[in-house]
Amino acid sequence: MATEFITPIQPLKFGVGGITTSKSSVIEEGTALFKDVFSDAIQNVKDTQKNLEDKQYLLATGQIDDAHTVPIAAAEAQLSVDLLVQLRNKAVEAYNELMRISL
């Protein structure tokens, strides 16, 4: 496994004030996971768009036998863009919710 989506549970550390965890390591891991999700989604958009362009080129030059692969590639590209947009919307929504929290 290259990267796991679910991060393992961190061991608890016993400090002076009771049970504590390393806050900076948890934040760093969460940031890395958040970054990985978005970078994977962006890479998926790039890959599916490139696949669509290749299929369209092959269709236009008559090098493709089955024309149904082009609409399938187009649907895959559209779905990957939709997923990225929804991830962005949820991230913005979460950020706005955090900004509304008063301490």
Secondary structure, DSSP 8 states (H G I E B T S, - for coil): ----SS------EEETTEEE--HHHHHHHHHHHHHHHHHHHHHHHHHHHHHHHHHHHHHHTT--S-TTHHHHHHHHHHHHHHHHHHHHHHHHHHHHHHHH---
